[in-house]
Amino acid sequence: MIKKDSAATSTAVSELVARARKAQAIINNYTQEQVDEVVTALGWSIINPKHNEELAIMSVADTELGNVEDKITKNHRKTLGLLRDLDGVKTVGVVAEYPDKGIIEIARPAGVVGAIVPSTNPAATPANKTINAIKCRNAMIIAPSPKGASSCARLVEFMHAELERIGAPKDLVQHLPFPINKADTQQLMREVDLVVATGSQNNIRDAYACGTPAVGVGAGNVVSIVDETADLNSAAEKIVASKSFDNATSCSSENHLVVVDAVFDEMIEALAVNNAVLVEGENRDKVITNLFPEGRLSSTLIAKKAHEIAAKCELDTPNADSAKVLVVENTGIGEGHPLTGEKLSPVLALYRAKDFEDAARIADDIMAYMGRGHSISIHTNNDERPLELGLNLPACRVIVNQAHCFATGGSFDNGLPFSLSMGCGTWGNNNMSDNMNYKNYMNTTRISRTIPINQPSLDSIFGDYWDNHNISKIS
């Protein structure tokens, strides 16, 4: 790899930003109809089946993460869902009026956005961020992971072709020059107007510390609870489909399965029907040793198929050669118990809980170790239990009776925004708790006019308090 001169690097990044500012000045004057055409064009650049397949093949070849078929599905589904969410949304000019409050809201762009994107989704994530940014009349510069850089560059080429087709400036979408390095990424973050970051927690911390306004997301480590009221066959089918999708590259893949004792054996049987193989005893130790050599997650086993991991670990377990998910018994939580963390592989840590209350406690303990704020899953027919989890556990999303990986980032059968970046609130050291969406990419100007005076009396505010505590009333 050729090492770039630091002065040249500084000039190259600054030139990207300068070109982005010129392009953004043009789109800043677009009508809503023009903006929406650009958004549609960018969506087509990845949803086009030929482009999608090429990007999926490149992504897997470059990163050695996930599988082509699921990458194609993810690129299509996430982009189509985002376009659905943005359809009819106003981001130009006056977007809302509240006559009773005397308020008019005007949407304004942030300017030039720098996007930090991970290797796990080198096409879907930059596409999602770019479309959201352009919807709000920003320009976008992408800082890809080195492993996913060529896939991201190819996506940008497809986007440029569509921008040329409709006569929009190509410099609305750019990426850092190759080879991708940390110095360029850090300089980009300093020079843009907004940073949106997804990926490792080191990347998120760097984004928050760069001095530019930044939106970052937290670590996933999803716990899925199955209680005694659940439809076990449906739960097993959804969990296996979710955990095996794209070889569990998503931060929204289930990492832990907590099953209450009353249905534990039946749930194991339901999982087996769906090719989720139970791993016990010495085989359990083999998985831990190989997946976490020296206590660290193995880069050679993450995002591989379950049967490939089983072969690498030389598991002597029935049906391991056809496994979609490896379900590994676990009892300990925290340091010294590596299965407690995120595994980025179709390996699911299994816990037996005495009852629902115990299951919630186990989930809380796991999230205290890793994954606070992200989300939790529950399979139940008790309507009160999801509410109980939402009221008491540090999770920004409670996903009920759904395949978590598909649901938490938005789905066609739930109301969450389509996104590949999930905010984890203050629990996860984030400044938002929503799925990252277009609202994170724009400013809002508010015009305020006078309204009829609405000033409460002291008695209307404090009257009950004064009476309850024997305080003398004042006029």
N, C-alpha and C positions, 0 to 999 in steps of 0.2 A: 504493500500500500504506500502510495506517495504521500509524504507529509507536506501539507500546504504551509506556505509562508504565512506567519501571523498577520502581517500587514495586508497581504493579498486577501486573506480570509476576511479581515475587517472590511475591506473595500467591497468584496463580493456580496457579503450580507447586506451592507448598507445600500448597495445598488439594487438588490432585490426589494428592499423596503421602499426605496425611492420610486421604483417602477410601480409598486403596489399602491403607493399614495396617489400617483397620477391616475391609475385605473379606478381607484376608489372615488376620486373627485368626479369622474365621469358617471359612475353608477349612482352616485349621490343625487344626481339630477334625474334619474329614471323615474318614470311613473310606476304605479303598482303593477300595471299590466306588463311593462317591460321587465321589471324585476321577476315577476312570476314566470315569464318566458325563459329567463336565464336559469331559474331554479329547475324548471322542467327539462331544459337542455342538459344541465349537470346531472339530473337524475337519470336521464336516458344514457348518459355516457357510461354508467356502470350497470344499469339494468339491461341494456342491449345484450341479448344472449351471447353473442360472439365475444364481446368485451368481457362480460362476466366470467365466462369459462376461461378465457385467457388469464384474467387476473387471478382467478382461483388456482389455476395450475401454477402460475408464477409464485403466488403466495406460499403455497406448500413447498415448492421446490426451493425457494430462497430461505424460508425460515425453518423448514422441517417440522412445522407445527400444524396439527389438524389434518383434515382430509379434504380433497377437492370437492366432492359432492356436497358436503355440508357448507363449505365456503361459498359455493354457488347459491345454495339456499339462503345463507345468511346475507350475502350481498344483495340478493333480490328482495328478500323479505324486509330487511331493515330499511332499505331505501324506499321501497314502495310504501311502507308504513309511515315513514317520515313525510313523504309527499302527501299522503292522506292527511296527516296532522297539519301540514302547512297550507293545504288547499283552502282558499278563501280567507286566510289570516291576513289582516292589514298590518303592514310594516312601513308604509309610506304616508307621510302627512298626518292628519288627524286620525287617530285610531280609536278614540273613545271620548264620549261627552257625558258629563254628570251635571245636568242643569240644577238639581237640588243642592249641589255642593259648589256650583259656580266653577267647575273644573273642566278643562279640555286637555286631553293628553295627545301628545305628538310623538311619534316614533322617530328616533334619530340613530344613525349608525355609531358604532364604537370607533371605527376607523380601519386600521390594519390589524388583523388578528394573526397571532402566531399559534399554531396547533402542534402540541406534542402528542405523538401517536405511538402505540405499542406495536410490537412485532406479531402479536397474537391475531390482530385483525388489520393487516396492512392495507386493505382496500376499503372495507366497510366503515371503519372508524374515520379515516380522513374524508370519505365521501359524506358521511353524516355531518361532520363538523363543518365542512366546506359549504354544503347546502344550507345549513342553518345560518352560517355567517353571511352568505350572499343574499339570503332572504331578507336580511336586515341591512343590506347595502354596504357591506364591508368588503374589503379585499382579504384574501387568505394566503398565508405562507405556511407550508407544512414542514415540520421537522420530524421526519420518519425515524423509526429505529433503523440502525445500520442493516440489520437482517432483512427488514422489509422495505428497504429503500428503493430497489428496482421495481417492485410491485407498485409502490406509491407513485414513482416517476411515470410508469406506464398509465396509471389512472389519470394523472395530470395531463398526459398527452391526449388521452381520450376526451378529457374535459376541454382542452384547448381546441380540439377539432370541432366540438359542438359550439363553443363560444364563437369561433370563426364563422360557423354556419349561420349564426343569427346576428353577426356583426357586433358582438360585445368584446371588450378588451380582453386579450388573453392573460394579461398580467393581473387580472382579478384572482387568479389561482396560480401559485408558484410553489416550488419546494426548494429546500436548501441544496446548495451544490454538493456534488460528490467529491471525495468520500465524506460521509456524514460523520461529524465529530462533536464532542461535547462543547468545545469552544464556540463553534458556530451556533449551536443551539442556544447557548447562554447569551451570546450577543444578540441573536434574534429576539429572545425574550426581553432584553433590555430596550430594544429599538421599536418594538411594535406598541400598539395602544392597548391591547388586551391579549392575555395568554389563556388558552384553554388546554388543560393537560389531562391526559389519560395514560396510565401505565404504572410503572413501579413507583413505590412510595418515595424513592430517591428523586425521581422526576417531579413528583408532586411537590416535595419540599423545595426543590430548586425553583420551581415555578412560583411558589408563594414568596420565596426570598429574593426574586429577581428585581424587585422594585417597581414592576409594572403590575397594574391590576390583573389578578389571575383567578381563574375558576378551576379548581381541581377536584378530584374524586378520590374515594378511599379504597381500602383493600377489601376484597371479598373473602368470605369464608363461611358460606351459607350452611345453616343448619336446617334440616327438614324433619319435622315432628309428625309421626303417625300415631293417632290415638285410637282408642278402642271402638270409636264410632265410625271410623273411616271405611270407605269402600276400598278394601285392600288390593283387589285386582286392578282397579283404576289407578290407585296410588302407585303401585309397583310399575305399571306400564308407563306412567308419566315420569317417574323418577329415573327409570332406565333410559327413556328417550332423551331426557334432559341431560343426564350425566354423561351419556355417550356421544352427544352431539358435538361434532368438530373436535372429538377427542378431549373434551372438557377444557378447551382453551379459554372459555368465557369465565370472567370473574363471578358470573351469576350461576355457575354450575354448582349443584349441591356438593358439599364436601363432607357433611356429616348426616347420618340418619339416626334419629332417636325414636325408638319404638317402645310403646308402653308394654309392660309385661303381659297383659291380658291377651294381646294379639301378636306377641313376638314371633312365635313359631309359625303361625299362619302367614305372617308377613314375609318371613324368610322363604316359605314355599312359594308365595306369589312372586317374589323377586326371581327365584330360580326358574319359574315358567318363562320369565322375560329375559333369561340369559344373564342374570346377575348372580355371580358365583360367590358363595361364602368361603372365606379364607380364614383358617383357624390354626392354632398351635404353632408348629415349626414353620409352616408355610407363611403364617403371619409375620414371623420374624424375618423370613427371607424378603418379604415385600418391604418391610421397614429398612432392612439393611441395604437393599438395592435402590430404593426410592430416595432414601436419605443417607447417602454415604457421608460419614463424618458429621452427621446431623444437618446437612444442607440438602435441599431438593436437587435431585440429579437432573442436569440439563439434557442428558441422553435419554431419559425416560418420560419427561413431561410431554403431554400432547401426543402420546402414542396410543394405539389401540390396546384395549385390555388384554387381548390374547397375546399381543406382542410383549407386553409387560410381564405376563405370566410366564412366557417362554424365557425371557431374560432372567427372571427370578428362579427358573427351574422349579415351578410349583408342582407338587404332587397332589393335585386337587382335581376331583372329577369335573369334567366339562370345562376345564380352564382354557382349552384350545378353541372353544367357541364362545368364550365369555365376552359380553359387551361391557360389563362393569365388574370390578373386583370389590366385594363387600368384606372389609377387614374388621374383625372384632377389635374393639378398643375400650379401655376402661379409664385410663389415666387422662388427665387434662393438664396442659401447660408445659413448661420447660421439662425436658427429659421424655416427653411424649410427642414425637414429631408428627404423628398422624393428626394431632390437634390443629395443625395449620392448614393453609391452602395447599392443594396438591397438584393443581393444573394437569390432571390426568384422570382417567375413568376409574379412580380408586376412591371408594366411599368408606369412611370410618363409621362403624356401627356401635351404637350404645343401646343398652337395655335400661328402661326407666320403670320405676315402680308404678307410676301413674302420671297423669298429665302435669301435675304440679312438679313432680320430680323431673319430667322431661323439660319443662320450662327452666328449671334450675340448671340442668345440664347445658341447655342452649345458652343461657346467660354466662355460665362459666367459660364455655368455648369462645363466645364473642369477647369476653374480657381478655382472652389471650390474643385473639386476632379476629378482625372483621366487625368490630363495633360500628354500628350505624348503617351497615349496608342493607341487609334484608334477612328475613327468616321465612321459612315455608311451613305450612301445616296442612295435613290431610285429615279432615274431620267432617262430621255432620252435626257438630255442636256449634251453633252460631255465636255463642258467647266466647268461645276460646280464642278465636282470632282477635277479638276485641281485647281480651285479657292480655294477650301477647303485645298488642299495640300500645296498651296503657302502661306496661311494666318493663318491657325489654328494650334495650338500646338498638332499635332497628327502624330505619326510615320507611321500610316496606314490609308488609305482611302478606305473603302470597298464598292464597287459599285454594286448595284443590286444583292446582295447576302445575304444569311442567315448569319448574322455576326458571330455567335458563331461557325459555321462550317468553315467559310472562313478565319478568321483572324489568326488562328493557322495552316494554310495550308490546302489545299483542293485538291482533284483530278482534279478539274477544275479551279484552279488558280496556280500561280507560287510561292506563299509564302512557305517557309520551314515548314514542319510539326513540330509542337512544342506545348507544353502546357505552355510555359513561354515566355511572350512578353516583350522585352526591350522597355522602354519609353523615351530613350534619356535623355538629360539634363533637359528637361521639367519635367520629372518624377523622377529626381535625380538618374538616371541610367547612367552607363558608356557605354551603347550600345543602339541602336535604332532598332536592327534587332530582328527577332524571334530567341530565343536561339537555336543554332545548333552546329554541330560538330566542326566548326571553333573556337568556344569559348573554346574548350577543348584541344587545341594543341598549341605548340610553332612552329615557323618557323625559321629555320636557312637558311641564304642566303649566298651563295658563290659568290663573286664579282671578276670578272677579268677585265682587261683593255679593252677598246673599242676605236675606233678612236675618237680623241678629238672632242668634240662638245661644244665649247665655243662661245657664241654669242658675237657680237660686242656691244659696248655701244650704238651705233647709232640704231641698230636693236631693242634694248629694249627701249631706251629713246627718239629716234628721234622725234616721233610724240608729245611726251610730251614737249620736248624742243621747238618745233615749236609752239605748242598751247599756250605756256606761255612765249614766247620770252626769253628763256634761252639760253645763249651762249653755243654752242656745244663744247665738249671736245673730244680729240682723245683717 
